[in-house]
Amino acid sequence: MLFVYAGHHHYPDINMKSIKLTEKVIESSDMLLSVTDHTAYGYAFIEKHAHCILDRRDAFIKSGIKNKKVFKA
């Protein structure tokens, strides 16, 4: 199952479930994959609670977040 933050594009052939991005959800995830760089996301909040972040769009770096748990992809 692929969990995505609300507002994702609908792909009928992929089993996705939209979830609220909470502290509990972030902390219970092994890794977060960032595939967008929209300013609507709280990157500092995500970074604070995440264990590992794979950043496809340099959203965290653009937001001024440079951390050893954020990896550029």
C-alpha positions as CSV (number, residue, x, y, z in Angstrom):
1,M,0.0,0.0,0.0
2,L,1.3,3.4,-0.9
3,F,0.2,6.1,1.5
4,V,0.1,9.6,0.2
5,Y,-0.7,13.0,1.6
6,A,-4.1,14.4,0.7
7,G,-4.3,16.1,-2.7
8,H,-2.5,13.5,-4.7
9,H,-3.3,12.8,-8.4
10,H,-5.6,9.8,-8.8
11,Y,-4.1,6.7,-10.5
12,P,-6.7,4.0,-10.7
13,D,-4.2,1.2,-11.3
14,I,-2.2,1.9,-8.1
15,N,-3.5,1.0,-4.7
16,M,-3.0,4.4,-2.8
17,K,-4.7,5.7,0.3
18,S,-4.7,9.3,1.2
19,I,-3.8,10.0,4.9
20,K,-3.4,13.0,7.1
21,L,0.2,13.9,7.6
22,T,0.5,13.7,11.4
23,E,3.4,13.4,13.8
24,K,2.4,9.8,14.5
25,V,2.3,8.9,10.8
26,I,5.7,10.4,10.2
27,E,7.4,8.8,13.2
28,S,5.9,5.4,12.4
29,S,7.3,5.5,8.8
30,D,10.8,4.0,8.0
31,M,11.3,6.5,5.2
32,L,9.4,9.4,3.6
33,L,9.7,10.0,-0.1
34,S,9.2,13.6,-1.2
35,V,8.2,13.9,-4.8
36,T,6.9,17.4,-4.8
37,D,8.2,20.8,-3.7
38,H,4.9,22.6,-3.0
39,T,5.1,25.3,-0.4
40,A,1.9,24.0,1.3
41,Y,3.9,21.2,3.1
42,G,5.5,21.8,6.5
43,Y,9.0,20.6,5.6
44,A,10.4,21.6,9.1
45,F,7.6,19.6,10.8
46,I,8.2,16.6,8.5
47,E,12.0,16.7,9.0
48,K,11.6,17.0,12.8
49,H,9.6,13.8,13.0
50,A,11.0,11.7,10.1
51,H,13.7,9.0,10.5
52,C,14.9,9.2,6.8
53,I,13.8,11.4,3.9
54,L,14.4,10.8,0.2
55,D,14.0,14.2,-1.4
56,R,13.3,14.0,-5.2
57,R,12.8,17.7,-5.7
58,D,15.3,19.3,-3.3
59,A,12.3,20.7,-1.3
60,F,14.0,20.4,2.0
61,I,17.2,22.1,0.8
62,K,15.2,24.8,-0.8
63,S,13.4,25.3,2.5
64,G,16.8,25.7,4.3
65,I,16.8,22.2,5.8
66,K,20.1,20.5,5.5
67,N,20.3,17.4,7.7
68,K,22.0,14.0,7.6
69,K,18.7,12.2,7.4
70,V,17.6,14.1,4.2
71,F,19.0,12.4,1.1
72,K,18.9,13.9,-2.4
73,A,17.6,11.5,-5.0
